[in-house]
Amino acid sequence: MTVTASPEVGVWSMYMDLHEDDRAAVDAFRSVGVELTTALVNSGVLSPRESRTYSLHGSTDESHRLLDPMRTVQRAAEHESAHAVVGVALGVRLREMRIEEDGSGWTGFDDAPPAMLAVISAAGDAWIRGHRCAEFPSDTAGGCGSDFRDVVRHAGGIQGEHEARRQAWQLLAERRNMVLALGQNLLRCRRLLF
């Protein structure tokens, strides 16, 4: 006779085996109504501690990372850098990038064909959701609404939007270090002119 545990028992077992700081990060997600499996995935605690890319800013409590106001500005810097890196990769001339303390930002280019603008518009969201969801787990649902509208408009509808998002993701995967480096520069300067 084979005895198997339910998936729920396995998830709770994973949670209980986590380091205390990791459980605190998961609990931060659960406190806003997220179920345990989703909290485990979105908190970023399942990756090895030594390979995580975020800084705890001197804190041993990982939940502080989730509430750090600098994360909003860092997220904006990386989001705008993703737009910039994809635009340059497509051959569009970059003019300016800027971020504000409230986490808003803007990246300006010369005119380009709609298909290119769709890919550029998809890049910020593709970066946050696809490449940095462990760093910005609670940020993956918002902040890119105007970009989404631009992608759909430039791509000619939802079907074109999927292709633009796929292209943006691929370009970003090939240029990850460029996005991170440019994001750090933008975070430091707040405005870059090209």
One Martini backbone bead per residue (centre of mass of N, CA, C, O) as a GRO file, in nm:
protein
  194
    1MET     BB    1   0.095   0.037   0.024
    2THR     BB    2   0.039   0.373  -0.073
    3VAL     BB    3   0.142   0.684   0.065
    4THR     BB    4   0.006   1.010   0.017
    5ALA     BB    5   0.037   1.338   0.005
    6SER     BB    6  -0.088   1.622  -0.003
    7PRO     BB    7  -0.020   1.924  -0.138
    8GLU     BB    8  -0.071   2.081   0.125
    9VAL     BB    9   0.137   1.929   0.299
   10GLY     BB   10   0.385   2.003   0.123
   11VAL     BB   11   0.364   2.310   0.157
   12TRP     BB   12   0.384   2.317   0.467
   13SER     BB   13   0.657   2.177   0.480
   14MET     BB   14   0.815   2.391   0.330
   15TYR     BB   15   0.752   2.623   0.521
   16MET     BB   16   0.873   2.488   0.786
   17ASP     BB   17   1.174   2.463   0.644
   18LEU     BB   18   1.220   2.746   0.669
   19HIS     BB   19   1.352   3.016   0.738
   20GLU     BB   20   1.251   3.260   0.941
   21ASP     BB   21   1.276   3.493   0.729
   22ASP     BB   22   1.115   3.348   0.507
   23ARG     BB   23   0.851   3.320   0.663
   24ALA     BB   24   0.810   3.626   0.690
   25ALA     BB   25   0.775   3.679   0.388
   26VAL     BB   26   0.532   3.496   0.349
   27ASP     BB   27   0.352   3.631   0.570
   28ALA     BB   28   0.325   3.902   0.424
   29PHE     BB   29   0.143   3.783   0.204
   30ARG     BB   30  -0.075   3.642   0.380
   31SER     BB   31  -0.179   3.914   0.524
   32VAL     BB   32  -0.328   3.987   0.224
   33GLY     BB   33  -0.465   3.690   0.122
   34VAL     BB   34  -0.254   3.492   0.037
   35GLU     BB   35  -0.185   3.196  -0.050
   36LEU     BB   36   0.068   2.985   0.020
   37THR     BB   37   0.174   2.907  -0.261
   38THR     BB   38   0.190   3.198  -0.371
   39ALA     BB   39   0.375   3.308  -0.147
   40LEU     BB   40   0.617   3.129  -0.206
   41VAL     BB   41   0.665   3.224  -0.497
   42ASN     BB   42   0.651   3.553  -0.466
   43SER     BB   43   0.879   3.589  -0.235
   44GLY     BB   44   1.157   3.421  -0.325
   45VAL     BB   45   1.236   3.169  -0.116
   46LEU     BB   46   1.311   2.920  -0.323
   47SER     BB   47   1.568   3.038  -0.359
   48PRO     BB   48   1.877   3.060  -0.304
   49ARG     BB   49   2.017   3.278  -0.092
   50GLU     BB   50   2.295   3.328  -0.256
   51SER     BB   51   2.120   3.407  -0.540
   52ARG     BB   52   2.008   3.656  -0.451
   53THR     BB   53   1.966   4.007  -0.567
   54TYR     BB   54   1.906   4.128  -0.305
   55SER     BB   55   1.890   4.365  -0.045
   56LEU     BB   56   1.864   4.413   0.315
   57HIS     BB   57   1.998   4.669   0.432
   58GLY     BB   58   2.106   4.510   0.707
   59SER     BB   59   1.877   4.311   0.734
   60THR     BB   60   1.732   4.004   0.869
   61ASP     BB   61   1.448   4.099   0.763
   62GLU     BB   62   1.282   4.029   0.474
   63SER     BB   63   1.021   4.204   0.509
   64HIS     BB   64   1.161   4.481   0.475
   65ARG     BB   65   1.201   4.461   0.170
   66LEU     BB   66   0.892   4.481   0.096
   67LEU     BB   67   0.877   4.789   0.253
   68ASP     BB   68   1.081   4.942   0.088
   69PRO     BB   69   1.082   5.251  -0.066
   70MET     BB   70   1.327   5.203  -0.267
   71ARG     BB   71   1.190   4.988  -0.444
   72THR     BB   72   1.014   5.174  -0.612
   73VAL     BB   73   1.254   5.320  -0.750
   74GLN     BB   74   1.402   5.072  -0.854
   75ARG     BB   75   1.172   4.967  -1.027
   76ALA     BB   76   1.157   5.215  -1.211
   77ALA     BB   77   1.446   5.202  -1.318
   78GLU     BB   78   1.420   4.918  -1.447
   79HIS     BB   79   1.177   4.969  -1.622
   80GLU     BB   80   1.304   5.199  -1.794
   81SER     BB   81   1.554   5.035  -1.881
   82ALA     BB   82   1.402   4.828  -2.047
   83HIS     BB   83   1.301   5.021  -2.259
   84ALA     BB   84   1.580   5.124  -2.348
   85VAL     BB   85   1.721   4.857  -2.429
   86VAL     BB   86   1.513   4.770  -2.640
   87GLY     BB   87   1.523   5.018  -2.822
   88VAL     BB   88   1.823   4.998  -2.893
   89ALA     BB   89   1.811   4.705  -3.006
   90LEU     BB   90   1.606   4.820  -3.241
   91GLY     BB   91   1.732   5.122  -3.326
   92VAL     BB   92   1.635   5.336  -3.126
   93ARG     BB   93   1.649   5.657  -3.024
   94LEU     BB   94   1.763   5.777  -2.727
   95ARG     BB   95   1.690   6.061  -2.508
   96GLU     BB   96   1.529   5.984  -2.223
   97MET     BB   97   1.545   5.954  -1.856
   98ARG     BB   98   1.310   5.908  -1.571
   99ILE     BB   99   1.265   5.954  -1.214
  100GLU     BB  100   1.066   5.936  -0.923
  101GLU     BB  101   0.990   5.913  -0.587
  102ASP     BB  102   0.696   5.771  -0.655
  103GLY     BB  103   0.776   5.565  -0.916
  104SER     BB  104   0.790   5.723  -1.156
  105GLY     BB  105   0.824   5.737  -1.527
  106TRP     BB  106   1.045   5.802  -1.824
  107THR     BB  107   1.082   5.725  -2.183
  108GLY     BB  108   1.259   5.863  -2.465
  109PHE     BB  109   1.203   5.868  -2.821
  110ASP     BB  110   1.211   5.835  -3.124
  111ASP     BB  111   1.061   5.764  -3.383
  112ALA     BB  112   0.857   5.470  -3.462
  113PRO     BB  113   0.731   5.195  -3.538
  114PRO     BB  114   0.470   5.032  -3.400
  115ALA     BB  115   0.607   4.756  -3.353
  116MET     BB  116   0.839   4.875  -3.182
  117LEU     BB  117   0.668   5.024  -2.970
  118ALA     BB  118   0.541   4.768  -2.857
  119VAL     BB  119   0.802   4.639  -2.748
  120ILE     BB  120   0.890   4.873  -2.571
  121SER     BB  121   0.626   4.884  -2.397
  122ALA     BB  122   0.663   4.577  -2.290
  123ALA     BB  123   0.937   4.579  -2.126
  124GLY     BB  124   0.875   4.662  -1.833
  125ASP     BB  125   0.681   4.429  -1.766
  126ALA     BB  126   0.865   4.195  -1.855
  127TRP     BB  127   1.077   4.250  -1.642
  128ILE     BB  128   0.914   4.234  -1.379
  129ARG     BB  129   0.759   3.959  -1.436
  130GLY     BB  130   1.002   3.780  -1.579
  131HIS     BB  131   1.293   3.880  -1.424
  132ARG     BB  132   1.181   4.028  -1.119
  133CYS     BB  133   0.970   3.872  -0.928
  134ALA     BB  134   1.154   3.817  -0.677
  135GLU     BB  135   1.217   4.121  -0.615
  136PHE     BB  136   0.896   4.211  -0.714
  137PRO     BB  137   0.632   4.047  -0.611
  138SER     BB  138   0.406   4.280  -0.541
  139ASP     BB  139   0.453   4.439  -0.842
  140THR     BB  140   0.317   4.256  -1.085
  141ALA     BB  141   0.014   4.409  -1.108
  142GLY     BB  142   0.145   4.701  -1.146
  143GLY     BB  143   0.237   5.016  -1.323
  144CYS     BB  144   0.157   4.924  -1.653
  145GLY     BB  145  -0.106   5.039  -1.790
  146SER     BB  146  -0.003   5.236  -2.012
  147ASP     BB  147   0.171   5.028  -2.154
  148PHE     BB  148  -0.052   4.834  -2.235
  149ARG     BB  149  -0.204   5.033  -2.413
  150ASP     BB  150   0.035   5.082  -2.607
  151VAL     BB  151   0.073   4.798  -2.705
  152VAL     BB  152  -0.207   4.753  -2.826
  153ARG     BB  153  -0.203   4.995  -3.015
  154HIS     BB  154   0.069   4.926  -3.173
  155ALA     BB  155  -0.017   4.607  -3.227
  156GLY     BB  156  -0.337   4.585  -3.299
  157GLY     BB  157  -0.378   4.416  -3.035
  158ILE     BB  158  -0.366   4.129  -2.853
  159GLN     BB  159  -0.204   3.950  -3.046
  160GLY     BB  160   0.032   4.157  -3.077
  161GLU     BB  161   0.099   4.173  -2.776
  162HIS     BB  162   0.221   3.891  -2.741
  163GLU     BB  163   0.458   3.933  -2.938
  164ALA     BB  164   0.584   4.180  -2.802
  165ARG     BB  165   0.638   4.042  -2.529
  166ARG     BB  166   0.821   3.817  -2.640
  167GLN     BB  167   1.040   4.003  -2.759
  168ALA     BB  168   1.110   4.154  -2.503
  169TRP     BB  169   1.196   3.914  -2.334
  170GLN     BB  170   1.428   3.823  -2.517
  171LEU     BB  171   1.596   4.082  -2.514
  172LEU     BB  172   1.632   4.084  -2.202
  173ALA     BB  173   1.772   3.808  -2.167
  174GLU     BB  174   2.029   3.919  -2.339
  175ARG     BB  175   2.031   4.210  -2.132
  176ARG     BB  176   2.037   4.207  -1.819
  177ASN     BB  177   2.295   4.371  -1.733
  178MET     BB  178   2.212   4.633  -1.871
  179VAL     BB  179   1.962   4.693  -1.706
  180LEU     BB  180   2.095   4.698  -1.426
  181ALA     BB  181   2.306   4.921  -1.485
  182LEU     BB  182   2.112   5.143  -1.582
  183GLY     BB  183   1.937   5.141  -1.328
  184GLN     BB  184   2.161   5.239  -1.134
  185ASN     BB  185   2.215   5.505  -1.278
  186LEU     BB  186   1.925   5.616  -1.256
  187LEU     BB  187   1.905   5.599  -0.949
  188ARG     BB  188   2.137   5.806  -0.903
  189CYS     BB  189   2.039   6.050  -1.116
  190ARG     BB  190   1.712   6.039  -1.231
  191ARG     BB  191   1.858   6.163  -1.502
  192LEU     BB  192   1.886   6.099  -1.862
  193LEU     BB  193   2.084   6.203  -2.136
  194PHE     BB  194   2.137   6.141  -2.517
   0.00000   0.00000   0.00000
